[in-house]
Amino acid sequence: MKLEGSKLLDRTQLDALIAKGLNYVHFSPALEPTYRQQYKNEAAFEFRFRGPIIFFLYAFLSYGIFQVLPDGEITRQWFSYYGWVGIIILGAWVLSFFKAFNPYFDLYTCLGSMGAVAISFIIIPIIGKESNDALLHAAMMYAVVIIYGFVGMRFYTAFIAGWVGGLIAIAVTLWLHFDIDWTALNRTYTFSSILGMSLAYAIDRQHRENYLQNCIIALNQQEMTQQAELLELLSHQDPLTGLANRRYLNTVLDKEWRWAVRFKKPVTVMMIDIDYFKNYNDSLGHVAGDRCLQQIATVLSSVASRSKECAARYGGEEFMLVFPMTSTFEAKRIADLLIQRIGDLEIPHPSSSISSQVTISLGIVTIVPQMDDQLTEFINKADQTLYEAKSQGRNRYKIAS
């Protein structure tokens, strides 16, 4: 029986569960309900194939009993009782084909098994004295062993089915005032029940060990996927600011440039520089400088947050924003918003000659690229426009003509 491993438990919880062991064939409260549900679904599916085998063994044993029974009323009486065992097997087999009954697999197999044990037991004192009852005892042992080892119930469910079925049969037999051969009962029913319990316990425990292994495999796969995603993210991300790095920026620029050429749509880039940032580092230190870069990056990422937009650290204190399908008019609005938000940060800049706070300069270029246009020239134009904004007094933006 193959069960898909669950990812409900982390590695610490799994290690604790393994250390605790499965002597009680029961998982923690967090995992047991999930395991039971998966087990019921898989057990019901497998019973579609086990049911015919069980019925064949039942029919083969029934034929052997029929051969040794005397003709007449005893045979008809035996058939009227033992035939119900076959009906129970077929009924459970039919239910296994309906997924809606999968959550009730333990219930209908447990009740059916209890009925099969009780019927097989009760037949012995009713007609056993008037016939050779060896095969009747064999039929009861068959029912008990099959229930524990072949139906597919979990250990505790099989335990209830086997012993409660026997207790019901004893109660009914005594209520009908039939004698019970307790010696034969211990040699057949009790022995087969203990044998079946051992078999069911071993099977249930093995299933749970396999399930734990699958959980570990699923957890390993999840961790590997998360690590791969983290590595992918780190390969695209600037470690200090959390923005896209230069490598990923080049990928985005190339992709958006090709798209703009193909569909004849505008694309805008903004080259941004923090004014007099070298002086800021020299006066306040690199720790403060890193903190300033992070604050600026937060504003930039909030502005370039829509699909396909990109905010990247271009190098040092320079950043670049990419805005696909953005006109010059929209770019002007974004630039005004950026300068306002940077001002709202009110980051002190004691070494700036233009303001007491940190400011930025922007070079903006918008183009609807043609086939013969070059991306490198486009980027150089943004860099040149930024230089013009800085030469005109900084703390402003310049839009390329």
BELNORHU-V853402 format. One record per residue. N is the residue number from 0. OMEGA is omega in whole degrees, 0 to 359 (none if undefined). BURIAL is # if it has 9 or more other ideal C-beta (glycine too) atoms within 8 Angstrom, else .. D_LAST is the distance of its C-alpha to the last C-alpha in Angstrom with 2 decimals. Layout:
n omega burial d_last
N OMEGA BURIAL D_LAST
N OMEGA BURIAL D_LAST
This chain:
n omega burial d_last
0 182 # 71.11
1 179 . 67.40
2 179 # 65.44
3 182 . 61.74
4 180 # 61.13
5 177 # 59.83
6 182 . 56.92
7 184 . 58.31
8 174 # 59.66
9 186 . 57.84
10 179 . 59.33
11 180 . 61.36
12 178 # 62.97
13 179 # 63.75
14 178 . 65.31
15 180 . 67.41
16 178 # 68.55
17 180 . 69.53
18 180 . 71.39
19 179 . 73.26
20 184 . 74.42
21 181 # 75.30
22 180 . 79.02
23 182 . 78.70
24 179 # 76.53
25 179 . 74.11
26 176 . 70.50
27 180 . 68.88
28 181 . 68.24
29 186 . 64.51
30 187 # 65.10
31 180 # 68.41
32 178 . 67.22
33 178 # 64.46
34 181 # 66.94
35 181 # 69.52
36 178 # 67.15
37 182 # 66.04
38 180 # 69.65
39 179 # 70.94
40 182 # 68.44
41 179 # 69.27
42 178 # 73.02
43 178 # 73.12
44 181 . 71.37
45 181 # 73.84
46 175 # 76.77
47 180 # 76.07
48 179 . 77.39
49 183 # 79.92
50 179 # 81.55
51 179 . 83.16
52 178 # 84.46
53 181 # 85.99
54 178 # 87.52
55 178 . 88.95
56 177 # 90.60
57 181 # 91.91
58 180 # 93.33
59 179 . 94.90
60 179 # 96.58
61 179 # 97.68
62 178 . 99.33
63 178 # 101.22
64 180 # 102.44
65 181 # 103.42
66 185 . 105.54
67 179 . 107.71
68 176 # 108.10
69 179 . 111.33
70 174 . 111.07
71 188 . 111.35
72 182 . 110.26
73 180 # 108.95
74 179 # 106.45
75 179 . 105.22
76 178 # 104.98
77 182 # 103.02
78 181 # 100.63
79 177 . 100.07
80 189 # 98.92
81 177 # 97.14
82 179 . 95.35
83 177 # 93.15
84 177 # 91.72
85 178 # 90.43
86 179 . 88.98
87 180 # 87.19
88 180 # 85.69
89 179 # 84.53
90 179 # 83.16
91 179 # 81.04
92 179 # 79.89
93 180 . 78.74
94 182 # 76.88
95 179 # 74.94
96 182 . 73.16
97 183 . 71.61
98 179 . 68.59
99 181 . 69.19
100 181 # 72.39
101 178 # 70.82
102 182 . 70.55
103 183 . 74.30
104 179 # 75.29
105 184 # 77.22
106 185 . 78.93
107 175 # 80.24
108 178 # 81.19
109 180 # 82.91
110 178 # 84.91
111 180 # 85.76
112 176 # 86.86
113 179 # 89.01
114 180 # 90.66
115 178 # 91.26
116 181 # 92.89
117 180 # 95.00
118 181 # 96.23
119 179 # 97.02
120 187 # 98.91
121 181 # 100.88
122 186 # 102.11
123 180 # 104.08
124 182 # 106.64
125 184 # 106.87
126 185 # 107.87
127 184 # 108.07
128 181 . 111.81
129 180 . 112.66
130 174 # 110.77
131 188 . 109.55
132 180 # 106.85
133 180 . 105.40
134 177 # 102.67
135 174 # 102.04
136 178 # 101.34
137 178 # 99.14
138 179 # 97.19
139 178 # 96.60
140 177 # 95.49
141 182 # 93.19
142 183 # 91.57
143 183 # 91.09
144 179 # 89.66
145 181 # 87.33
146 183 # 86.01
147 191 # 85.25
148 190 # 83.96
149 181 # 82.63
150 179 # 81.35
151 177 # 78.25
152 174 # 78.75
153 190 # 77.74
154 186 # 80.60
155 177 . 81.29
156 178 # 81.10
157 178 # 83.49
158 179 # 85.75
159 182 # 86.02
160 184 # 86.63
161 185 # 89.35
162 178 # 91.34
163 176 # 90.97
164 178 # 91.97
165 180 # 95.07
166 176 . 95.93
167 180 # 95.64
168 178 # 97.96
169 181 # 100.50
170 180 . 100.47
171 180 # 100.94
172 179 # 103.67
173 179 # 105.62
174 178 . 105.16
175 176 . 106.70
176 172 . 109.56
177 180 . 109.06
178 178 . 109.97
179 176 # 107.33
180 187 . 108.19
181 178 . 106.42
182 178 . 107.22
183 180 . 105.65
184 179 # 102.74
185 182 # 101.98
186 183 . 102.29
187 185 # 99.95
188 183 # 97.62
189 181 # 97.28
190 181 # 96.94
191 178 # 94.39
192 179 # 92.41
193 177 . 92.23
194 180 # 91.28
195 178 # 88.62
196 180 # 87.23
197 180 . 86.86
198 180 # 85.11
199 179 # 82.75
200 181 # 81.97
201 180 . 81.12
202 181 # 78.92
203 180 # 77.06
204 179 # 76.47
205 176 . 75.25
206 181 # 72.80
207 176 # 71.45
208 178 # 71.15
209 180 # 69.21
210 177 # 66.98
211 177 # 66.28
212 177 # 65.37
213 176 # 62.94
214 179 # 61.47
215 178 # 60.98
216 179 # 59.35
217 179 # 57.04
218 178 # 56.16
219 179 . 55.50
220 179 . 53.19
221 180 # 51.35
222 179 # 50.99
223 178 . 49.79
224 179 . 47.18
225 179 . 46.01
226 178 . 45.89
227 178 . 43.92
228 178 . 41.42
229 178 . 41.25
230 178 . 40.73
231 179 . 37.99
232 181 . 36.32
233 179 . 36.79
234 180 . 35.32
235 193 # 32.06
236 172 # 32.13
237 187 # 31.47
238 183 . 34.92
239 188 . 33.95
240 184 # 31.28
241 176 . 32.15
242 175 # 28.54
243 177 # 27.77
244 184 # 28.16
245 181 # 26.09
246 181 . 28.26
247 177 # 27.84
248 179 # 24.07
249 178 . 23.91
250 180 . 26.07
251 180 # 24.00
252 181 # 20.71
253 180 # 22.55
254 183 . 24.15
255 177 # 21.18
256 179 # 19.15
257 181 . 22.18
258 180 # 22.61
259 177 # 19.07
260 184 # 19.61
261 186 . 23.04
262 177 . 22.39
263 179 . 18.89
264 180 # 17.65
265 173 # 14.37
266 183 # 14.48
267 170 # 12.78
268 177 # 13.61
269 174 # 13.88
270 188 # 15.18
271 179 # 17.60
272 176 # 19.87
273 185 # 22.92
274 176 # 23.01
275 183 # 25.96
276 177 # 27.51
277 177 . 29.68
278 179 # 31.24
279 179 # 31.84
280 183 # 33.74
281 184 . 35.66
282 186 . 36.85
283 178 . 37.52
284 184 . 38.16
285 178 . 36.79
286 177 . 38.47
287 178 # 36.59
288 178 # 33.40
289 180 # 34.03
290 178 . 34.74
291 178 # 31.48
292 180 # 29.54
293 179 # 31.50
294 177 # 30.79
295 182 # 27.03
296 179 # 27.31
297 179 . 29.28
298 181 # 26.57
299 180 # 23.90
300 179 # 26.29
301 179 . 27.06
302 179 # 23.48
303 188 # 22.88
304 181 . 26.30
305 181 . 26.00
306 178 . 26.94
307 175 . 24.73
308 185 # 22.56
309 173 # 23.02
310 186 # 23.12
311 172 # 23.94
312 186 # 24.89
313 180 # 22.89
314 180 . 25.27
315 179 . 26.99
316 180 . 25.18
317 179 # 21.88
318 175 # 21.14
319 175 # 18.84
320 179 # 18.50
321 180 # 18.01
322 176 # 17.62
323 176 # 18.42
324 181 . 17.92
325 181 # 15.55
326 177 . 12.86
327 179 # 9.90
328 178 . 12.60
329 180 # 15.12
330 178 # 13.09
331 179 # 12.85
332 180 . 16.58
333 181 # 17.41
334 176 # 15.81
335 180 # 17.83
336 180 # 20.83
337 181 # 20.60
338 179 # 20.60
339 183 . 23.45
340 176 # 25.47
341 177 # 25.23
342 179 # 26.48
343 178 . 29.22
344 179 # 30.52
345 178 . 31.56
346 182 . 31.95
347 178 . 33.45
348 185 # 31.74
349 184 . 34.20
350 179 # 32.44
351 180 # 29.00
352 182 . 28.29
353 182 # 25.84
354 176 # 27.72
355 180 . 31.11
356 178 # 29.59
357 178 # 27.38
358 180 # 23.65
359 173 # 20.56
360 185 # 17.05
361 169 # 14.24
362 189 # 11.16
363 177 # 9.51
364 175 # 8.00
365 182 # 8.91
366 165 # 10.02
367 191 . 13.07
368 176 # 14.54
369 185 . 16.80
370 184 . 20.04
371 176 . 18.99
372 182 # 15.95
373 179 . 16.98
374 181 # 16.90
375 178 . 17.33
376 178 . 14.21
377 180 # 12.33
378 178 # 14.28
379 179 . 13.84
380 178 # 10.05
381 179 # 10.89
382 179 # 13.57
383 179 # 11.70
384 175 # 9.31
385 179 # 12.74
386 179 # 14.24
387 178 # 11.97
388 180 # 12.97
389 181 # 16.50
390 180 . 16.60
391 174 . 15.70
392 178 . 18.82
393 182 # 18.45
394 181 # 19.43
395 174 # 15.97
396 178 # 12.75
397 178 # 9.22
398 181 # 6.38
399 179 # 3.78
400 none . 0.00
